[in-house]
Structure formats: structure tokens, C-alpha cells
Amino acid sequence: MDLRQLIAALEAQIGNPRQGLPDEVFQFVSRLTPMVNVDLLVKNSENETLLTWRDDAYYGPGWHVPGGIVRFKEPLANRIEIVARKELGTSVTFDPAPLAVNELMAAGRDTRGHFISLLYACCLAGQPDPSLACRSDGPRNGEWAWHAVCPANLIGQHEVYRKYIG
């Protein structure tokens, strides 16, 4: 089989890339090209920042700015809204111009190792989902908490956001 045939066979297995890619394909693509993602900087009236806990093989454990990878031909506004609903349980309003654009690279890792990250200043349209609030016995994957200062255990990739967090 030549390369064109292999690519055709792969595309036949993927389905609609606008719906996301199968995990194995996504991991492969992330080793070939930078991913574009949106990150949501959410502040409250006390200037606290809403962060979510992440604990996975790539970045965690640690606090991070909620975010997500843009799908093929997906408007950025759509991904921002999906991230807000998925990670915070509510919608957001946001400035359409990114607050910051950063190139993030994970030294020593190729899979999910290179991102172009767009940071958006967001305001909650409602209260975050209380069932996802961080409990007193320590954070669990996917839980959120307000932070008056930037936590020491911010994930390394989000150190570029420390100056925005406080």
C-alpha cells in the first residue's frame, strides 16, 4: 500500500473530523503539527481567577486555566462555549479578541507537545456547577475553585498565565 492509499484508509475510519478525532488519530496528528486551543481566563468581582484541577498523563496534577482544542473548521466561539459548559457547567461571555497568544511546548514530549494557545478574557453568564466545586478534602480531576493568588501547583504549561492569575 502506498502513502495515498494509507491516508485514504485512515480517512475512511475517521468519520467527520468536525466531531473530533478518534483518540489514536488525534495523538498521531498531535505529533505532526501544533494544536490550536482556547483557554478561558475567568475572573469574579473580587479579581479571583477560576481554575480547574487537572490530573492526567500529560500535564497533571495541578491547577489550570480551563481550555480545549479547536476542532477542524470549528469557530473559536463555539469551542469557548463548549469548554465553559464542559469544565464549568455554565456559559460565558468573552471579548472576541484574545488577551494573549502563546506558543506552548512540552520539552521531552512529542504527543500533545506543541500548542498555539489563545487566552480569552471571559465572564460567567451563570454560576459554575456546584457539583464540580473543589471539596475540602482536596481537588479531584475536573473540579473548580476560585483563586485569589496564583497557586504554586499550577501546571507547568500554564506558567505563562501566572501574571494574569494574580
DSSP file (Angstrom, degrees, kcal/mol; ACC not computed):
  #  RESIDUE AA STRUCTURE BP1 BP2  ACC     N-H-->O    O-->H-N    N-H-->O    O-->H-N    TCO  KAPPA ALPHA  PHI   PSI    X-CA   Y-CA   Z-CA
    1    1 A M              0   0    0      0, 0.0     2,-0.1     0, 0.0     0, 0.0   0.000 360.0 360.0 360.0 131.8    0.0    0.0    0.0
    2    2 A D     >  -     0   0    0      1,-0.1     4,-2.3     4,-0.0     3,-0.2  -0.369 360.0 -95.9 -87.5 174.8    1.4    3.4   -0.9
    3    3 A L  H  > S+     0   0    0      1,-0.2     4,-2.6     2,-0.2     5,-0.2   0.872 122.8  54.2 -60.2 -40.5    1.1    6.5    1.3
    4    4 A R  H  > S+     0   0    0      1,-0.2     4,-2.3     2,-0.2    -1,-0.2   0.898 110.0  47.6 -62.0 -39.6   -2.0    7.8   -0.6
    5    5 A Q  H  > S+     0   0    0     -3,-0.2     4,-2.5     2,-0.2    -1,-0.2   0.898 111.0  50.8 -68.5 -40.2   -3.8    4.5    0.0
    6    6 A L  H  X S+     0   0    0     -4,-2.3     4,-2.3     2,-0.2    -2,-0.2   0.922 111.3  48.2 -61.7 -43.7   -2.9    4.5    3.7
    7    7 A I  H  X S+     0   0    0     -4,-2.6     4,-2.9     2,-0.2    -2,-0.2   0.919 111.2  50.4 -63.8 -43.5   -4.2    8.1    4.0
    8    8 A A  H  X S+     0   0    0     -4,-2.3     4,-1.9     1,-0.2    -1,-0.2   0.903 111.1  49.1 -60.7 -41.8   -7.4    7.2    2.2
    9    9 A A  H  X S+     0   0    0     -4,-2.5     4,-1.0     2,-0.2    -1,-0.2   0.902 112.3  48.4 -64.7 -40.7   -7.9    4.2    4.5
   10   10 A L  H >X S+     0   0    0     -4,-2.3     4,-1.1     1,-0.2     3,-0.8   0.939 110.1  50.9 -64.3 -47.4   -7.3    6.3    7.6
   11   11 A E  H 3X S+     0   0    0     -4,-2.9     4,-1.1     1,-0.3     3,-0.4   0.861 105.2  57.7 -59.4 -35.8   -9.7    9.0    6.4
   12   12 A A  H 3< S+     0   0    0     -4,-1.9    -1,-0.3     1,-0.2    -2,-0.2   0.804 108.8  46.5 -64.3 -28.5  -12.4    6.3    5.9
   13   13 A Q  H << S+     0   0    0     -4,-1.0    -1,-0.2    -3,-0.8    -2,-0.2   0.694 103.3  64.6 -84.7 -20.4  -12.0    5.3    9.5
   14   14 A I  H  < S-     0   0    0     -4,-1.1     2,-0.3    -3,-0.4    -2,-0.2   0.890  76.4-166.9 -75.7 -41.4  -12.2    8.8   11.0
   15   15 A G     <  -     0   0    0     -4,-1.1    -1,-0.2     6,-0.1    -2,-0.1  -0.693  60.9  -2.3  84.1-143.7  -15.6    9.9   10.1
   16   16 A N    >   -     0   0    0     -2,-0.3     3,-2.0     1,-0.2     4,-0.1  -0.750  58.9-160.3 -88.9 110.4  -16.4   13.6   10.4
   17   17 A P  G >  S+     0   0    0      0, 0.0     3,-1.5     0, 0.0    55,-0.7   0.698  87.7  72.2 -65.4 -16.0  -13.3   15.4   11.8
   18   18 A R  G 3  S+     0   0    0      1,-0.3    53,-0.1    53,-0.2     3,-0.1   0.726  94.9  54.0 -67.8 -19.8  -15.6   18.3   12.9
   19   19 A Q  G <  S-     0   0    0     -3,-2.0    -1,-0.3     1,-0.4     2,-0.1   0.386 126.9 -93.6 -91.6   2.9  -16.9   15.9   15.6
   20   20 A G    <   -     0   0    0     -3,-1.5    -1,-0.4    -4,-0.1    -2,-0.1  -0.298  43.5 -84.3 102.7 167.2  -13.3   15.3   16.9
   21   21 A L        -     0   0    0     -2,-0.1    -6,-0.1    -3,-0.1    -7,-0.1  -0.776  43.8 -93.5-108.6 151.7  -10.9   12.6   16.0
   22   22 A P    >>  -     0   0    0      0, 0.0     4,-2.7     0, 0.0     3,-0.5  -0.378  47.2-110.7 -56.1 146.1  -10.5    9.0   17.4
   23   23 A D  H 3> S+     0   0    0      1,-0.3     4,-2.8     2,-0.2     5,-0.2   0.868 116.2  51.6 -53.0 -45.3   -8.0    9.2   20.2
   24   24 A E  H 3> S+     0   0    0      1,-0.2     4,-1.9     2,-0.2    -1,-0.3   0.889 112.9  45.9 -62.2 -38.8   -5.3    7.3   18.4
   25   25 A V  H <> S+     0   0    0     -3,-0.5     4,-3.0     2,-0.2     5,-0.2   0.917 112.0  51.1 -69.8 -43.4   -5.6    9.6   15.3
   26   26 A F  H  X S+     0   0    0     -4,-2.7     4,-2.5     1,-0.2    -2,-0.2   0.931 109.9  49.5 -58.9 -46.1   -5.6   12.7   17.5
   27   27 A Q  H  X S+     0   0    0     -4,-2.8     4,-0.6    -5,-0.2    85,-0.3   0.912 112.8  48.2 -59.5 -42.7   -2.5   11.5   19.3
   28   28 A F  H >< S+     0   0    0     -4,-1.9     3,-1.3    -5,-0.2     4,-0.4   0.944 111.7  48.0 -62.9 -49.5   -0.8   10.8   16.0
   29   29 A V  H >X S+     0   0    0     -4,-3.0     3,-1.9     1,-0.3     4,-1.6   0.878 105.2  59.9 -60.5 -37.7   -1.7   14.2   14.5
   30   30 A S  H 3< S+     0   0    0     -4,-2.5    83,-0.6     1,-0.3    -1,-0.3   0.692 101.0  55.6 -67.3 -16.3   -0.5   16.0   17.6
   31   31 A R  T << S+     0   0    0     -3,-1.3    -1,-0.3    -4,-0.6    -2,-0.2   0.531 112.3  43.3 -87.1  -7.1    2.9   14.5   16.9
   32   32 A L  T <4 S+     0   0    0     -3,-1.9    -2,-0.2    -4,-0.4    -3,-0.1   0.674 120.8  14.1-109.2 -24.5    3.0   16.1   13.5
   33   33 A T  S  < S-     0   0    0     -4,-1.6    -1,-0.3    81,-0.1    81,-0.2  -0.990  82.0 -90.8-152.7 152.9    1.6   19.6   13.9
   34   34 A P        -     0   0    0      0, 0.0     2,-0.3     0, 0.0    81,-0.2  -0.372  39.6-132.3 -64.1 147.8    0.9   22.1   16.6
   35   35 A M  E     -a  115   0A   0     79,-2.5    81,-2.9    -5,-0.1     2,-0.5  -0.741  11.5-136.7 -95.3 149.6   -2.6   22.1   18.1
   36   36 A V  E     +a  116   0A   0     -2,-0.3    34,-2.5    34,-0.3     2,-0.3  -0.931  30.5 173.4-107.0 130.2   -4.6   25.3   18.4
   37   37 A N  E     -aB 117  69A   0     79,-2.4    81,-2.7    -2,-0.5     2,-0.4  -0.942  26.9-134.5-136.0 159.9   -6.5   25.7   21.7
   38   38 A V  E     -aB 118  68A   0     30,-2.6    30,-2.1    -2,-0.3     2,-0.4  -0.907  16.3-163.1-109.1 140.7   -8.6   28.2   23.6
   39   39 A D  E     -aB 119  67A   0     79,-2.8    81,-2.9    -2,-0.4     2,-0.6  -0.972  12.7-139.2-122.5 141.5   -8.0   29.0   27.3
   40   40 A L  E     -a  120   0A   0     26,-3.2     2,-0.9    -2,-0.4    81,-0.2  -0.882   7.8-162.7-108.9 112.5  -10.6   30.8   29.4
   41   41 A L  E     -a  121   0A   0     79,-3.1    81,-3.0    -2,-0.6     2,-0.5  -0.830  18.2-175.3 -93.1 105.2   -9.5   33.4   31.9
   42   42 A V  E     +a  122   0A   0     -2,-0.9     8,-2.5     8,-0.5     2,-0.3  -0.906   4.0 179.8-109.6 123.4  -12.5   33.8   34.2
   43   43 A K  B     -E   49   0B   0     79,-1.0    81,-0.4    -2,-0.5     6,-0.2  -0.862  13.0-148.2-117.8 153.8  -12.4   36.5   37.0
   44   44 A N    >   -     0   0    0      4,-1.6     3,-2.0    -2,-0.3     6,-0.0  -0.519  42.7 -85.3-108.7-175.6  -15.0   37.4   39.5
   45   45 A S  T 3  S+     0   0    0      1,-0.3    -2,-0.0    -2,-0.2    -1,-0.0   0.700 129.0  55.8 -66.1 -19.0  -15.8   40.8   41.2
   46   46 A E  T 3  S-     0   0    0      2,-0.1    -1,-0.3     0, 0.0     3,-0.1   0.302 118.8-111.8 -91.4   7.7  -13.1   40.1   43.8
   47   47 A N    <   +     0   0    0     -3,-2.0     2,-0.2     1,-0.2    -2,-0.1   0.700  68.9 147.8  66.1  22.6  -10.5   39.6   41.0
   48   48 A E        -     0   0    0     98,-0.0    -4,-1.6     1,-0.0     2,-0.4  -0.546  43.5-129.3 -80.7 154.9  -10.2   35.9   41.8
   49   49 A T  E     -EF  43 147B   0     98,-2.6    98,-2.0    -6,-0.2     2,-0.7  -0.896   9.3-132.4-110.6 135.5   -9.5   33.5   39.0
   50   50 A L  E     + F   0 146B   0     -8,-2.5    -8,-0.5    -2,-0.4     2,-0.3  -0.774  34.1 174.1 -88.3 115.9  -11.5   30.4   38.3
   51   51 A L  E     - F   0 145B   0     94,-2.4    94,-2.1    -2,-0.7     2,-0.3  -0.843  20.1-142.1-119.2 156.3   -9.2   27.4   37.8
   52   52 A T  E     -GF  64 144B   0     12,-2.6    12,-2.3    -2,-0.3     2,-0.3  -0.901  21.1-114.8-119.1 151.7   -9.9   23.7   37.3
   53   53 A W  E     -G   63   0B   0     90,-3.1    89,-2.7    -2,-0.3     2,-0.4  -0.649  30.3-169.6 -86.3 137.1   -7.9   20.8   38.6
   54   54 A R  E     +G   62   0B   0      8,-2.8     8,-2.1    -2,-0.3     2,-0.3  -0.988  14.6 171.0-128.9 135.5   -6.2   18.5   36.1
   55   55 A D        +     0   0    0     -2,-0.4     2,-0.3     6,-0.2    86,-0.1  -0.760  30.3 124.2-144.8  94.2   -4.6   15.2   36.8
   56   56 A D  S  > S-     0   0    0     -2,-0.3     4,-0.6    85,-0.0    -2,-0.1  -0.861  71.8 -91.8-143.8 177.4   -3.6   13.3   33.6
   57   57 A A  T  4 S+     0   0    0     -2,-0.3    -1,-0.0     1,-0.2     0, 0.0   0.679 118.9  44.8 -67.8 -18.3   -0.7   11.6   31.9
   58   58 A Y  T  4 S-     0   0    0     51,-0.0    -1,-0.2     0, 0.0    51,-0.0   0.852 131.8  -4.1 -96.6 -38.6    0.2   14.8   30.0
   59   59 A Y  T  4 S+     0   0    0     97,-0.1    97,-0.4     3,-0.0    -2,-0.1   0.681  93.2 155.9-130.0 -28.9    0.0   17.7   32.5
   60   60 A G     <  +     0   0    0     -4,-0.6    -5,-0.2    95,-0.1     2,-0.1  -0.124  30.1  40.9 -90.7 177.1   -1.2   16.9   35.9
   61   61 A P  S    S+     0   0    0      0, 0.0     2,-0.3     0, 0.0    -6,-0.2   0.490  90.5  74.3 -86.5 151.6   -1.7   17.0   38.7
   62   62 A G  E    S-G   54   0B   0     -8,-2.1    -8,-2.8    -2,-0.1    92,-0.2  -0.892  78.2 -72.5 165.0 169.5   -2.2   20.7   39.1
   63   63 A W  E     +Gh  53 154B   0     90,-2.3    92,-2.9    -2,-0.3     2,-0.3  -0.559  50.0 175.9 -81.0 148.0   -4.5   23.7   38.6
   64   64 A H  E     -G   52   0B   0    -12,-2.3   -12,-2.6    -2,-0.2     3,-0.0  -0.984  38.3 -97.9-150.0 161.1   -5.0   25.0   35.1
   65   65 A V        -     0   0    0     -2,-0.3   -14,-0.1   -14,-0.2   -24,-0.1  -0.669  55.8-103.7 -75.0 128.7   -6.9   27.6   33.1
   66   66 A P        +     0   0    0      0, 0.0   -26,-3.2     0, 0.0     2,-0.3  -0.259  62.0 145.2 -55.3 139.9  -10.0   25.8   31.6
   67   67 A G  E     -B   39   0A   0    -28,-0.3     2,-0.3    16,-0.1   -28,-0.2  -0.989  29.7-158.9-167.3 171.8   -9.4   25.2   27.9
   68   68 A G  E     -B   38   0A   0    -30,-2.1   -30,-2.6    -2,-0.3     2,-0.3  -0.992  29.1 -99.0-161.0 158.5   -9.9   23.0   24.9
   69   69 A I  E     -B   37   0A   0     -2,-0.3   -32,-0.3   -32,-0.2     2,-0.2  -0.646  39.7-118.4 -86.1 133.9   -8.6   22.1   21.5
   70   70 A V        -     0   0    0    -34,-2.5   -34,-0.3    -2,-0.3     2,-0.1  -0.504  27.5-135.2 -72.3 134.2  -10.3   23.6   18.5
   71   71 A R    >   -     0   0    0     -2,-0.2     3,-2.0     1,-0.1   -53,-0.2  -0.419  41.5 -68.7 -84.4 165.0  -11.8   21.0   16.1
   72   72 A F  T 3  S-     0   0    0    -55,-0.7    -1,-0.1     1,-0.3   -52,-0.1  -0.336 118.5  -5.7 -56.9 125.4  -11.5   21.2   12.3
   73   73 A K  T 3  S+     0   0    0      1,-0.2    -1,-0.3    -2,-0.1   -55,-0.1   0.708  97.3 144.3  58.8  25.6  -13.5   24.1   10.9
   74   74 A E    <   -     0   0    0     -3,-2.0    -1,-0.2     2,-0.0     2,-0.1  -0.812  53.7-120.1 -92.9 128.4  -14.9   24.9   14.3
   75   75 A P    >>  -     0   0    0      0, 0.0     4,-1.6     0, 0.0     3,-0.7  -0.410  19.6-125.3 -62.4 142.1  -15.4   28.6   15.1
   76   76 A L  H 3> S+     0   0    0      1,-0.2     4,-2.4     2,-0.2     5,-0.2   0.882 110.2  59.5 -56.6 -39.9  -13.3   29.7   18.2
   77   77 A A  H 3> S+     0   0    0      1,-0.2     4,-2.1     2,-0.2    -1,-0.2   0.863 102.8  53.1 -59.2 -36.1  -16.5   31.0   19.9
   78   78 A N  H <> S+     0   0    0     -3,-0.7     4,-2.3     2,-0.2    -1,-0.2   0.926 109.2  47.2 -64.9 -45.0  -18.0   27.5   19.7
   79   79 A R  H  X S+     0   0    0     -4,-1.6     4,-2.6     2,-0.2    -2,-0.2   0.887 109.9  53.9 -66.0 -37.8  -15.0   25.9   21.4
   80   80 A I  H  X S+     0   0    0     -4,-2.4     4,-2.3     1,-0.2    -1,-0.2   0.936 110.9  46.4 -59.4 -46.0  -15.1   28.6   24.1
   81   81 A E  H  X S+     0   0    0     -4,-2.1     4,-2.4     2,-0.2    -2,-0.2   0.900 112.1  49.9 -64.8 -41.4  -18.7   27.9   24.8
   82   82 A I  H  X S+     0   0    0     -4,-2.3     4,-2.9     2,-0.2     5,-0.2   0.916 111.0  49.6 -64.3 -42.8  -18.2   24.1   24.9
   83   83 A V  H  X>S+     0   0    0     -4,-2.6     4,-3.1     2,-0.2     5,-0.6   0.927 110.7  50.6 -61.0 -44.9  -15.2   24.4   27.3
   84   84 A A  I  X>S+     0   0    0     -4,-2.3     4,-1.8     1,-0.2     6,-1.3   0.928 115.2  42.0 -60.4 -45.8  -17.3   26.7   29.6
   85   85 A R  I  X5S+     0   0    0     -4,-2.4     4,-0.7     4,-0.2    -2,-0.2   0.919 119.8  43.3 -67.6 -42.8  -20.2   24.2   29.7
   86   86 A K  I  <5S+     0   0    0     -4,-2.9    -2,-0.2    -5,-0.2    -3,-0.2   0.925 126.5  27.9 -71.0 -45.3  -18.0   21.1   30.0
   87   87 A E  I  <5S+     0   0    0     -4,-3.1    -3,-0.2    -5,-0.2    -2,-0.2   0.746 136.8  23.4 -92.3 -24.4  -15.5   22.4   32.6
   88   88 A L  I  <<S-     0   0    0     -4,-1.8    41,-3.1    -5,-0.6    -3,-0.2   0.583  91.8-127.0-118.4 -15.3  -17.6   24.9   34.5
   89   89 A G  S  <<S+     0   0    0     -5,-0.8     2,-0.3    -4,-0.7    -4,-0.2   0.736  80.8  69.9  75.0  22.1  -21.2   23.9   33.9
   90   90 A T  S    S-     0   0    0     -6,-1.3    -1,-0.3    -9,-0.1    -2,-0.3  -0.929  80.7 -99.6-154.1 175.3  -22.2   27.3   32.7
   91   91 A S        -     0   0    0     -2,-0.3    34,-2.9    -3,-0.1    35,-0.7  -0.537  30.4-152.2 -98.1 170.8  -21.8   29.7   29.7
   92   92 A V  E     -C  124   0A   0     32,-0.3     2,-0.3    -2,-0.2    32,-0.2  -0.944  11.8-139.4-136.2 157.4  -19.5   32.6   29.4
   93   93 A T  E     -C  123   0A   0     30,-2.6    30,-2.7    -2,-0.3     2,-0.3  -0.847  33.3-178.5-105.7 156.1  -19.4   35.9   27.6
   94   94 A F  E     -C  122   0A   0     -2,-0.3    28,-0.2    28,-0.2   -54,-0.0  -0.998  36.0-101.6-155.9 154.6  -16.0   36.9   26.3
   95   95 A D        -     0   0    0     26,-1.7    26,-0.2    -2,-0.3     4,-0.1  -0.654  33.3-138.2 -72.8 128.5  -14.0   39.5   24.4
   96   96 A P  S    S+     0   0    0      0, 0.0    -1,-0.1     0, 0.0   -19,-0.0   0.704  85.7  76.2 -68.0 -17.2  -13.7   38.3   20.8
   97   97 A A  S    S-     0   0    0     24,-0.1    24,-0.4     1,-0.0    -2,-0.1  -0.818  93.5-114.1 -92.5 128.3  -10.0   39.4   20.7
   98   98 A P        -     0   0    0      0, 0.0    22,-0.3     0, 0.0     3,-0.1  -0.303  10.0-143.1 -60.4 143.0   -7.7   37.1   22.6
   99   99 A L  S    S+     0   0    0     20,-3.0     2,-0.3     1,-0.3    21,-0.2   0.802  83.9   1.0 -71.6 -32.4   -6.0   38.6   25.6
  100  100 A A  E     -D  119   0A   0     19,-1.2    19,-2.8     2,-0.0     2,-0.4  -0.990  57.1-151.2-155.1 151.8   -2.8   36.7   24.7
  101  101 A V  E     +D  118   0A   0     -2,-0.3     2,-0.4    17,-0.2    17,-0.2  -0.997  26.5 177.9-125.7 124.2   -1.4   34.3   22.1
  102  102 A N  E     -D  117   0A   0     15,-2.6    15,-3.3    -2,-0.4     2,-0.6  -0.962  28.9-139.6-130.7 144.6    1.3   31.9   23.3
  103  103 A E  E     -D  116   0A   0     -2,-0.4     2,-0.5    13,-0.2    13,-0.2  -0.921  27.5-167.2 -98.6 119.4    3.2   29.1   21.8
  104  104 A L  E     +D  115   0A   0     11,-2.8    11,-3.1    -2,-0.6     2,-0.4  -0.926   8.1 179.8-113.8 128.8    3.5   26.3   24.4
  105  105 A M  E     -D  114   0A   0     -2,-0.5     2,-0.8     9,-0.2     9,-0.2  -0.988  22.4-141.8-129.8 138.1    5.9   23.4   24.0
  106  106 A A    >   -     0   0    0      7,-2.5     3,-1.7    -2,-0.4     2,-0.1  -0.867  25.0-134.4 -97.9 110.1    6.4   20.4   26.3
  107  107 A A  T 3  S+     0   0    0     -2,-0.8     3,-0.1     1,-0.3    -2,-0.0  -0.393  87.9  14.9 -61.9 134.7   10.1   19.6   26.4
  108  108 A G  T 3  S+     0   0    0      1,-0.1     2,-0.4    -2,-0.1    -1,-0.3   0.527 109.5  91.4  81.1   4.7   10.7   15.9   26.0
  109  109 A R    <   +     0   0    0     -3,-1.7    -3,-0.3     4,-0.1    -1,-0.1  -0.988  40.9 176.3-135.8 128.1    7.2   15.0   24.8
  110  110 A D    >   +     0   0    0     -2,-0.4     3,-1.7     2,-0.1     2,-0.3   0.865  65.0  80.6 -92.9 -45.5    6.0   14.8   21.2
  111  111 A T  T 3  S-     0   0    0      1,-0.3   -80,-0.1     2,-0.1   -83,-0.1  -0.489 122.0  -8.1 -65.8 124.7    2.5   13.6   21.7
  112  112 A R  T 3  S+     0   0    0    -85,-0.3    -1,-0.3    -2,-0.3   -81,-0.1   0.890 103.3 131.2  53.4  42.9    0.4   16.7   22.7
  113  113 A G    <   +     0   0    0     -3,-1.7    -7,-2.5   -83,-0.6     2,-0.4   0.442  52.7  49.4-107.1  -0.7    3.7   18.6   22.9
  114  114 A H  E     + D   0 105A   0    -84,-0.2   -79,-2.5    -9,-0.2     2,-0.4  -0.946  60.9 168.8-147.4 120.4    3.1   21.8   20.8
  115  115 A F  E     -aD  35 104A   0    -11,-3.1   -11,-2.8    -2,-0.4     2,-0.6  -0.960  31.8-148.5-132.1 146.5    0.2   24.2   21.1
  116  116 A I  E     -aD  36 103A   0    -81,-2.9   -79,-2.4    -2,-0.4     2,-0.5  -0.976  34.6-161.6-105.5 111.7   -0.8   27.6   19.9
  117  117 A S  E     -aD  37 102A   0    -15,-3.3   -15,-2.6    -2,-0.6     2,-0.6  -0.844  14.1-160.0-108.2 129.4   -2.9   28.9   22.8
  118  118 A L  E     -aD  38 101A   0    -81,-2.7   -79,-2.8    -2,-0.5     2,-0.5  -0.930  11.5-153.4-106.8 117.0   -5.4   31.7   22.6
  119  119 A L  E     -aD  39 100A   0    -19,-2.8   -20,-3.0    -2,-0.6   -19,-1.2  -0.810  11.6-165.6 -95.3 124.9   -6.3   33.2   26.0
  120  120 A Y  E     -a   40   0A   0    -81,-2.9   -79,-3.1    -2,-0.5     2,-0.6  -0.922  21.1-129.4-113.7 133.2   -9.7   34.8   26.2
  121  121 A A  E     -a   41   0A   0     -2,-0.4   -26,-1.7   -24,-0.4     2,-0.3  -0.708  41.0-176.5 -76.6 121.7  -10.9   37.1   29.0
  122  122 A C  E     -aC  42  94A   0    -81,-3.0   -79,-1.0    -2,-0.6     2,-0.4  -0.864  24.1-154.8-125.6 154.2  -14.3   35.6   30.0
  123  123 A C  E     - C   0  93A   0    -30,-2.7   -30,-2.6    -2,-0.3     2,-0.1  -0.991  31.4-112.3-124.5 137.1  -17.2   36.4   32.4
  124  124 A L  E     - C   0  92A   0     -2,-0.4   -32,-0.3   -81,-0.4     3,-0.1  -0.448  15.6-159.6 -67.1 137.5  -19.5   33.8   33.7
  125  125 A A  S    S-     0   0    0    -34,-2.9     2,-0.3    -2,-0.1   -33,-0.2   0.588  79.6  -1.0 -89.8 -13.9  -23.1   34.0   32.4
  126  126 A G  S    S-     0   0    0    -35,-0.7   -36,-0.1     3,-0.0     3,-0.1  -0.861  99.8 -62.0-154.4-174.0  -24.3   32.0   35.4
  127  127 A Q        -     0   0    0     -2,-0.3   -36,-0.1     1,-0.1    -2,-0.1  -0.563  57.2-105.3 -79.8 144.7  -22.8   30.3   38.5
  128  128 A P        -     0   0    0      0, 0.0   -39,-0.2     0, 0.0    -1,-0.1  -0.353  52.9 -81.0 -64.2 153.1  -20.4   27.4   37.9
  129  129 A D    >   -     0   0    0    -41,-3.1     3,-1.8     1,-0.2     4,-0.2  -0.368  37.2-150.1 -58.4 115.9  -21.8   24.0   38.5
  130  130 A P  G >  S+     0   0    0      0, 0.0     3,-1.3     0, 0.0    -1,-0.2   0.768  93.8  65.4 -63.2 -24.7  -21.7   23.5   42.3
  131  131 A S  G 3  S+     0   0    0      1,-0.2    -2,-0.1    12,-0.0    12,-0.0   0.687 102.0  50.4 -71.1 -14.7  -21.3   19.7   41.9
  132  132 A L  G <  S+     0   0    0     -3,-1.8    12,-2.4   -44,-0.1    -1,-0.2   0.363  83.4 122.2 -99.9   3.1  -17.9   20.4   40.3
  133  133 A A  B <  S-i  144   0B   0     -3,-1.3    12,-0.2    10,-0.2     2,-0.2  -0.392  74.2-101.5 -67.8 142.3  -16.7   22.7   43.1
  134  134 A C        -     0   0    0     10,-2.7     2,-0.1    -2,-0.1    -1,-0.1  -0.429  39.3-137.7 -64.4 132.0  -13.5   21.6   44.8
  135  135 A R    >   -     0   0    0      3,-0.5     3,-1.4    -2,-0.2    -1,-0.1  -0.456  21.3-107.6 -90.2 165.3  -14.2   19.9   48.2
  136  136 A S  T 3  S+     0   0    0      1,-0.3    -1,-0.1    -2,-0.1    -2,-0.1   0.688 111.8  69.5 -67.8 -18.3  -12.3   20.5   51.4
  137  137 A D  T 3  S-     0   0    0      1,-0.3    -1,-0.3     0, 0.0    -3,-0.0   0.234 120.0 -77.0 -87.4  17.1  -10.6   17.1   51.2
  138  138 A G    <   -     0   0    0     -3,-1.4    -3,-0.5     2,-0.0    -1,-0.3  -0.052  60.3 -60.2 107.4 153.8   -8.5   18.2   48.2
  139  139 A P        -     0   0    0      0, 0.0     2,-0.3     0, 0.0    -5,-0.1  -0.353  42.7-159.9 -73.4 147.2   -9.1   18.7   44.5
  140  140 A R    >   -     0   0    0     -2,-0.1     3,-2.5     4,-0.1   -87,-0.3  -0.864  42.5 -71.7-118.6 157.4  -10.2   15.9   42.1
  141  141 A N  T 3  S+     0   0    0     -2,-0.3   -87,-0.2     1,-0.3     3,-0.1  -0.210 120.4  14.5 -50.2 126.3   -9.9   15.8   38.4
  142  142 A G  T 3  S+     0   0    0    -89,-2.7    -1,-0.3     1,-0.3     2,-0.2   0.329  92.7 130.0  91.1  -6.5  -12.3   18.3   36.8
  143  143 A E    <   -     0   0    0     -3,-2.5   -90,-3.1   -90,-0.1    -1,-0.3  -0.503  44.1-145.9 -81.5 152.6  -13.2   20.3   40.0
  144  144 A W  E     +Fi  52 133B   0    -12,-2.4   -10,-2.7   -92,-0.2     2,-0.3  -0.768  17.7 175.3-114.7 160.2  -13.0   24.1   40.0
  145  145 A A  E     -F   51   0B   0    -94,-2.1   -94,-2.4    -2,-0.3     2,-0.3  -0.963  31.9-113.9-158.7 149.2  -12.1   26.7   42.6
  146  146 A W  E     -F   50   0B   0     -2,-0.3     2,-0.4   -96,-0.2   -96,-0.2  -0.663  30.9-157.7 -82.4 141.4  -11.6   30.4   42.8
  147  147 A H  E     -F   49   0B   0    -98,-2.0   -98,-2.6    -2,-0.3     3,-0.1  -0.981  20.2-169.8-128.1 122.2   -8.1   31.6   43.5
  148  148 A A  S    S+     0   0    0     -2,-0.4     2,-0.3  -100,-0.2    -1,-0.1   0.797  85.7  22.2 -76.2 -29.9   -7.1   35.0   44.9
  149  149 A V  S    S-     0   0    0   -100,-0.1    17,-0.1  -101,-0.0  -100,-0.1  -0.904 101.6 -86.7-131.0 160.9   -3.4   34.3   44.1
  150  150 A C        -     0   0    0     -2,-0.3     4,-0.1    12,-0.1    -2,-0.0  -0.532  50.4-121.0 -69.6 126.4   -1.8   32.0   41.6
  151  151 A P    >   -     0   0    0      0, 0.0     3,-0.9     0, 0.0    -1,-0.1  -0.344   8.1-128.7 -70.5 150.1   -1.4   28.6   43.2
  152  152 A A  T 3  S+     0   0    0      1,-0.3     2,-0.3    -2,-0.0    -2,-0.0   0.816 106.0  61.0 -64.4 -30.3    2.1   27.1   43.5
  153  153 A N  T 3   +     0   0    0      2,-0.0   -90,-2.3   -89,-0.0     2,-0.3  -0.196  69.5 143.4 -97.5  43.5    0.8   23.9   41.8
  154  154 A L  B <   -h   63   0B   0     -3,-0.9   -90,-0.2    -2,-0.3     5,-0.1  -0.626  64.2 -97.5 -72.6 137.9   -0.2   25.5   38.5
  155  155 A I    >   -     0   0    0    -92,-2.9     3,-1.6    -2,-0.3     4,-0.2  -0.286  32.9-117.2 -60.3 146.9    0.5   23.0   35.7
  156  156 A G  G >  S+     0   0    0    -97,-0.4     3,-1.6     1,-0.3     4,-0.2   0.836 110.8  59.4 -57.0 -39.3    3.8   23.9   34.0
  157  157 A Q  G 3  S+     0   0    0      1,-0.3     3,-0.5     2,-0.1    -1,-0.3   0.753 104.3  52.8 -63.6 -22.6    2.3   24.6   30.6
  158  158 A H  G X  S+     0   0    0     -3,-1.6     3,-2.1     1,-0.2     4,-0.3   0.292  72.4 103.7 -98.9  10.4    0.2   27.4   32.2
  159  159 A E  G X  S+     0   0    0     -3,-1.6     3,-1.6     1,-0.3     4,-0.3   0.816  72.1  68.5 -57.3 -28.7    3.1   29.2   33.9
  160  160 A V  G 3  S+     0   0    0     -3,-0.5    -1,-0.3     1,-0.3     3,-0.3   0.701  98.4  52.1 -63.6 -17.3    2.8   31.7   31.0
  161  161 A Y  G X> S+     0   0    0     -3,-2.1     3,-1.9     1,-0.2     4,-1.2   0.475  77.1 100.1 -96.2  -3.9   -0.6   32.7   32.6
  162  162 A R  H X> S+     0   0    0     -3,-1.6     4,-1.6    -4,-0.3     3,-0.7   0.874  78.8  56.5 -50.9 -42.6    0.7   33.3   36.1
  163  163 A K  H 34 S+     0   0    0     -4,-0.3    -1,-0.3    -3,-0.3    -2,-0.1   0.720 108.5  47.9 -65.7 -20.0    0.8   37.1   35.5
  164  164 A Y  H <4 S+     0   0    0     -3,-1.9    -1,-0.2     1,-0.1    -2,-0.2   0.688 107.3  56.3 -89.6 -20.6   -2.9   37.0   34.7
  165  165 A I  H <<        0   0    0     -4,-1.2    -2,-0.2    -3,-0.7  -116,-0.2   0.835 360.0 360.0 -85.4 -34.5   -4.0   34.9   37.6
  166  166 A G     <        0   0    0     -4,-1.6    -3,-0.1   -17,-0.1    -4,-0.1   0.410 360.0 360.0 130.3 360.0   -2.6   37.1   40.4
